[in-house]
Amino acid sequence: MAQGVYKIVTLVGASSESWEKAATVAIAQASKSLRDLRVARVVEHDIKIEEGKPNMFRVKLEVAFKYEGSS
């Protein structure tokens, strides 16, 4: 197995549809500036409620990616 160093960042995604969509939004945005995303772990999820109804699904993720330091 190849050795490597991985960095973990925390992301928060939001969607009016679902937690899965919120996670997808966060990962898609992160993939625009981070390369080689490896794994994501849901740390927390919640729902914003307005007028007694779910309004926004939010997910906090820890996302790992391979760290490439300068040589």
N, CA and C atoms as an extended XYZ file, in Angstrom:
213
Properties=species:S:1:pos:R:3:atomname:S:1:resname:S:1:resid:I:1 pbc="F F F"
N         0.842       -1.177        0.000 N   MET     1
C         0.000        0.000        0.000 CA  MET     1
C         0.892        1.246        0.000 C   MET     1
N         0.598        2.187       -0.859 N   ALA     2
C         1.385        3.418       -0.961 CA  ALA     2
C         1.173        4.278        0.271 C   ALA     2
N         2.257        4.928        0.695 N   GLN     3
C         2.160        5.817        1.839 CA  GLN     3
C         1.781        7.214        1.372 C   GLN     3
N         1.174        7.960        2.243 N   GLY     4
C         0.793        9.325        1.886 CA  GLY     4
C         0.364       10.095        3.111 C   GLY     4
N         0.180       11.361        2.919 N   VAL     5
C        -0.315       12.236        3.980 CA  VAL     5
C        -1.648       12.796        3.517 C   VAL     5
N        -2.615       12.800        4.413 N   TYR     6
C        -3.945       13.270        4.085 CA  TYR     6
C        -4.330       14.409        5.018 C   TYR     6
N        -5.012       15.376        4.491 N   LYS     7
C        -5.496       16.522        5.254 CA  LYS     7
C        -7.013       16.408        5.354 C   LYS     7
N        -7.551       16.859        6.472 N   ILE     8
C        -8.996       16.832        6.680 CA  ILE     8
C        -9.486       18.264        6.856 C   ILE     8
N       -10.517       18.612        6.106 N   VAL     9
C       -11.149       19.922        6.243 CA  VAL     9
C       -12.614       19.723        6.610 C   VAL     9
N       -13.185       20.728        7.250 N   THR    10
C       -14.601       20.675        7.618 CA  THR    10
C       -15.390       21.535        6.645 C   THR    10
N       -16.464       20.971        6.128 N   LEU    11
C       -17.337       21.663        5.182 CA  LEU    11
C       -18.755       21.673        5.724 C   LEU    11
N       -19.519       22.665        5.329 N   VAL    12
C       -20.945       22.706        5.660 CA  VAL    12
C       -21.705       22.913        4.363 C   VAL    12
N       -22.649       22.026        4.093 N   GLY    13
C       -23.495       22.145        2.913 CA  GLY    13
C       -24.936       22.336        3.329 C   GLY    13
N       -25.707       22.985        2.471 N   ALA    14
C       -27.121       23.231        2.769 CA  ALA    14
C       -27.963       22.996        1.524 C   ALA    14
N       -29.178       22.491        1.748 N   SER    15
C       -30.116       22.252        0.661 CA  SER    15
C       -31.539       22.321        1.205 C   SER    15
N       -32.442       22.813        0.399 N   SER    16
C       -33.848       22.812        0.804 CA  SER    16
C       -34.509       21.461        0.528 C   SER    16
N       -33.776       20.537       -0.111 N   GLU    17
C       -34.343       19.237       -0.503 CA  GLU    17
C       -34.060       18.108        0.486 C   GLU    17
N       -32.765       17.912        0.866 N   SER    18
C       -32.414       16.759        1.705 CA  SER    18
C       -30.988       16.888        2.237 C   SER    18
N       -30.659       16.033        3.230 N   TRP    19
C       -29.290       15.989        3.740 CA  TRP    19
C       -28.337       15.467        2.671 C   TRP    19
N       -28.789       14.502        1.880 N   GLU    20
C       -27.936       13.962        0.816 CA  GLU    20
C       -27.577       15.043       -0.200 C   GLU    20
N       -28.531       15.857       -0.550 N   LYS    21
C       -28.279       16.956       -1.484 CA  LYS    21
C       -27.333       17.981       -0.856 C   LYS    21
N       -27.504       18.248        0.424 N   ALA    22
C       -26.620       19.182        1.122 CA  ALA    22
C       -25.175       18.673        1.101 C   ALA    22
N       -24.981       17.380        1.345 N   ALA    23
C       -23.633       16.792        1.296 CA  ALA    23
C       -23.074       16.861       -0.116 C   ALA    23
N       -23.901       16.583       -1.113 N   THR    24
C       -23.470       16.641       -2.507 CA  THR    24
C       -23.033       18.044       -2.893 C   THR    24
N       -23.779       19.043       -2.443 N   VAL    25
C       -23.444       20.442       -2.719 CA  VAL    25
C       -22.087       20.787       -2.107 C   VAL    25
N       -21.854       20.396       -0.859 N   ALA    26
C       -20.589       20.703       -0.188 CA  ALA    26
C       -19.409       20.034       -0.885 C   ALA    26
N       -19.558       18.771       -1.257 N   ILE    27
C       -18.477       18.042       -1.925 CA  ILE    27
C       -18.214       18.609       -3.312 C   ILE    27
N       -19.258       18.936       -4.035 N   ALA    28
C       -19.088       19.512       -5.374 CA  ALA    28
C       -18.347       20.845       -5.307 C   ALA    28
N       -18.680       21.663       -4.325 N   GLN    29
C       -18.002       22.952       -4.180 CA  GLN    29
C       -16.537       22.743       -3.792 C   GLN    29
N       -16.279       21.835       -2.867 N   ALA    30
C       -14.897       21.570       -2.437 CA  ALA    30
C       -14.055       21.025       -3.573 C   ALA    30
N       -14.650       20.213       -4.431 N   SER    31
C       -13.887       19.604       -5.532 CA  SER    31
C       -13.442       20.630       -6.578 C   SER    31
N       -13.983       21.843       -6.508 N   LYS    32
C       -13.546       22.897       -7.430 CA  LYS    32
C       -12.169       23.432       -7.060 C   LYS    32
N       -11.802       23.336       -5.778 N   SER    33
C       -10.501       23.870       -5.367 CA  SER    33
C        -9.587       22.836       -4.710 C   SER    33
N       -10.116       21.670       -4.349 N   LEU    34
C        -9.305       20.610       -3.755 CA  LEU    34
C        -9.238       19.429       -4.710 C   LEU    34
N        -8.043       18.833       -4.806 N   ARG    35
C        -7.902       17.673       -5.686 CA  ARG    35
C        -7.809       16.399       -4.864 C   ARG    35
N        -8.138       15.308       -5.487 N   ASP    36
C        -7.953       13.977       -4.915 CA  ASP    36
C        -8.719       13.788       -3.605 C   ASP    36
N        -9.987       14.217       -3.591 N   LEU    37
C       -10.833       13.976       -2.427 CA  LEU    37
C       -10.967       12.473       -2.225 C   LEU    37
N       -10.873       12.022       -0.981 N   ARG    38
C       -10.857       10.591       -0.711 CA  ARG    38
C       -12.100       10.072       -0.008 C   ARG    38
N       -12.460       10.703        1.089 N   VAL    39
C       -13.574       10.205        1.891 CA  VAL    39
C       -14.205       11.369        2.649 C   VAL    39
N       -15.499       11.251        2.906 N   ALA    40
C       -16.197       12.258        3.707 CA  ALA    40
C       -16.935       11.548        4.836 C   ALA    40
N       -16.963       12.201        5.979 N   ARG    41
C       -17.648       11.652        7.144 CA  ARG    41
C       -18.621       12.702        7.659 C   ARG    41
N       -19.870       12.317        7.819 N   VAL    42
C       -20.870       13.240        8.356 CA  VAL    42
C       -20.621       13.396        9.853 C   VAL    42
N       -20.391       14.635       10.276 N   VAL    43
C       -20.128       14.938       11.676 CA  VAL    43
C       -21.407       15.371       12.381 C   VAL    43
N       -22.234       16.109       11.652 N   GLU    44
C       -23.444       16.670       12.255 CA  GLU    44
C       -24.439       16.979       11.144 C   GLU    44
N       -25.700       16.863       11.450 N   HIS    45
C       -26.720       17.332       10.515 CA  HIS    45
C       -27.880       17.919       11.311 C   HIS    45
N       -28.494       18.930       10.718 N   ASP    46
C       -29.624       19.569       11.375 CA  ASP    46
C       -30.588       20.113       10.322 C   ASP    46
N       -31.725       20.549       10.810 N   ILE    47
C       -32.762       21.103        9.936 CA  ILE    47
C       -33.168       22.468       10.477 C   ILE    47
N       -33.147       23.455        9.603 N   LYS    48
C       -33.674       24.768        9.965 CA  LYS    48
C       -35.187       24.720        9.749 C   LYS    48
N       -35.938       25.187       10.732 N   ILE    49
C       -37.398       25.126       10.674 CA  ILE    49
C       -37.962       26.536       10.628 C   ILE    49
N       -38.900       26.745        9.713 N   GLU    50
C       -39.612       28.018        9.631 CA  GLU    50
C       -41.101       27.731        9.518 C   GLU    50
N       -41.867       28.428       10.320 N   GLU    51
C       -43.324       28.282       10.335 CA  GLU    51
C       -43.755       26.825       10.528 C   GLU    51
N       -43.005       26.114       11.386 N   GLY    52
C       -43.360       24.741       11.720 CA  GLY    52
C       -43.030       23.707       10.664 C   GLY    52
N       -42.274       24.098        9.615 N   LYS    53
C       -41.937       23.162        8.535 CA  LYS    53
C       -40.436       23.197        8.264 C   LYS    53
N       -39.881       22.048        7.842 N   PRO    54
C       -38.458       22.032        7.466 CA  PRO    54
C       -38.206       23.028        6.336 C   PRO    54
N       -37.176       23.843        6.505 N   ASN    55
C       -36.863       24.857        5.504 CA  ASN    55
C       -35.515       24.598        4.843 C   ASN    55
N       -34.539       24.113        5.636 N   MET    56
C       -33.197       23.915        5.112 CA  MET    56
C       -32.533       22.742        5.827 C   MET    56
N       -31.980       21.811        5.047 N   PHE    57
C       -31.217       20.691        5.579 CA  PHE    57
C       -29.744       21.071        5.525 C   PHE    57
N       -29.048       20.938        6.666 N   ARG    58
C       -27.632       21.301        6.713 CA  ARG    58
C       -26.812       20.108        7.188 C   ARG    58
N       -25.635       19.946        6.582 N   VAL    59
C       -24.740       18.848        6.919 CA  VAL    59
C       -23.339       19.397        7.135 C   VAL    59
N       -22.715       18.978        8.231 N   LYS    60
C       -21.306       19.288        8.458 CA  LYS    60
C       -20.518       18.019        8.152 C   LYS    60
N       -19.537       18.139        7.263 N   LEU    61
C       -18.729       17.000        6.830 CA  LEU    61
C       -17.263       17.229        7.141 C   LEU    61
N       -16.549       16.150        7.425 N   GLU    62
C       -15.097       16.167        7.424 CA  GLU    62
C       -14.675       15.446        6.154 C   GLU    62
N       -13.930       16.127        5.314 N   VAL    63
C       -13.522       15.574        4.011 CA  VAL    63
C       -12.007       15.443        3.990 C   VAL    63
N       -11.534       14.258        3.616 N   ALA    64
C       -10.088       14.002        3.548 CA  ALA    64
C        -9.639       14.045        2.088 C   ALA    64
N        -8.456       14.625        1.883 N   PHE    65
C        -7.855       14.639        0.553 CA  PHE    65
C        -6.360       14.454        0.714 C   PHE    65
N        -5.737       13.953       -0.338 N   LYS    66
C        -4.298       13.699       -0.299 CA  LYS    66
C        -3.563       15.029       -0.292 C   LYS    66
N        -2.645       15.181        0.662 N   TYR    67
C        -1.874       16.414        0.805 CA  TYR    67
C        -0.620       16.328       -0.042 C   TYR    67
N        -0.409       17.337       -0.869 N   GLU    68
C         0.776       17.400       -1.706 CA  GLU    68
C         1.566       18.642       -1.329 C   GLU    68
N         2.548       18.475       -0.460 N   GLY    69
C         3.367       19.598       -0.015 CA  GLY    69
C         4.364       20.002       -1.087 C   GLY    69
N         4.936       21.180       -0.932 N   SER    70
C         5.937       21.630       -1.904 CA  SER    70
C         7.264       20.924       -1.642 C   SER    70
N         7.957       20.595       -2.717 N   SER    71
C         9.234       19.875       -2.579 CA  SER    71
C        10.386       20.833       -2.665 C   SER    71
